[in-house]
Amino acid sequence: MARNSRSKNDENEDASGDVDRYRKAAEDALQQLDWAIGYLHGIRKTEISRALARNRARIREDLMDRPKESMPAEQTSET
């Protein structure tokens, strides 16, 4: 019988690499969401930008185990 040439260590390294890639993709997506929130706030679509900022905070806290960050839209007197 042929034995799988990959060791468990190799498989663990691959899984770790996948986790890193997914985390990077999630962080990139959050940066794009930050831009969209800022843009919407800038064109005075504050209701939509606030809703997206709340969603973003929930994603960061619940799914990525990161602390909440204040968004520019949350810091102005226009909201």
C-alpha positions as CSV (number, residue, x, y, z in Angstrom):
1,M,0.0,0.0,0.0
2,A,1.2,3.5,-0.8
3,R,1.5,5.7,2.1
4,N,0.6,9.4,1.9
5,S,3.9,11.3,1.6
6,R,2.6,14.3,3.5
7,S,3.2,14.4,7.2
8,K,0.8,15.8,9.8
9,N,3.3,18.6,10.3
10,D,3.0,19.6,6.7
11,E,-0.7,19.5,6.9
12,N,-0.7,21.7,10.0
13,E,1.6,24.2,8.3
14,D,-0.8,24.3,5.3
15,A,-3.8,24.8,7.6
16,S,-1.9,27.6,9.4
17,G,-1.2,29.2,6.1
18,D,-4.8,29.0,5.1
19,V,-5.8,30.7,8.4
20,D,-3.3,33.5,7.8
21,R,-4.6,34.0,4.2
22,Y,-8.2,34.1,5.4
23,R,-7.4,36.5,8.2
24,K,-5.6,38.8,5.7
25,A,-8.5,38.7,3.3
26,A,-10.9,39.5,6.2
27,E,-8.7,42.5,7.2
28,D,-8.6,43.7,3.6
29,A,-12.4,43.5,3.4
30,L,-12.7,45.5,6.6
31,Q,-10.4,48.2,5.2
32,Q,-12.6,48.4,2.1
33,L,-15.7,48.6,4.3
34,D,-13.9,51.4,6.3
35,W,-13.5,53.3,3.0
36,A,-17.1,52.8,2.0
37,I,-18.3,54.0,5.5
38,G,-16.1,57.1,5.2
39,Y,-17.3,57.8,1.7
40,L,-21.0,57.4,2.7
41,H,-20.5,59.7,5.7
42,G,-18.7,62.2,3.5
43,I,-21.7,62.4,1.1
44,R,-24.0,62.8,4.1
45,K,-25.5,59.3,4.0
46,T,-25.0,59.1,7.7
47,E,-27.8,56.7,8.5
48,I,-26.3,54.1,6.1
49,S,-22.7,54.8,7.3
50,R,-23.8,54.3,11.0
51,A,-25.5,51.0,10.2
52,L,-22.4,49.8,8.3
53,A,-20.1,51.0,11.2
54,R,-22.2,49.0,13.7
55,N,-22.0,45.9,11.4
56,R,-18.2,46.4,11.1
57,A,-17.8,46.6,14.9
58,R,-19.8,43.4,15.4
59,I,-17.6,41.6,12.8
60,R,-14.4,42.8,14.5
61,E,-15.6,41.9,18.0
62,D,-17.5,38.7,17.5
63,L,-15.9,37.0,14.5
64,M,-12.3,38.3,14.7
65,D,-11.9,38.7,18.5
66,R,-10.6,42.2,18.0
67,P,-11.4,45.3,20.2
68,K,-13.9,47.8,18.9
69,E,-12.4,50.7,17.0
70,S,-14.1,54.0,16.7
71,M,-14.9,55.1,13.2
72,P,-14.6,58.6,11.9
73,A,-18.4,58.6,11.3
74,E,-18.9,57.9,15.0
75,Q,-16.6,60.8,16.1
76,T,-18.2,63.8,14.3
77,S,-20.9,66.1,15.4
78,E,-22.8,65.4,12.2
79,T,-24.0,62.0,13.3
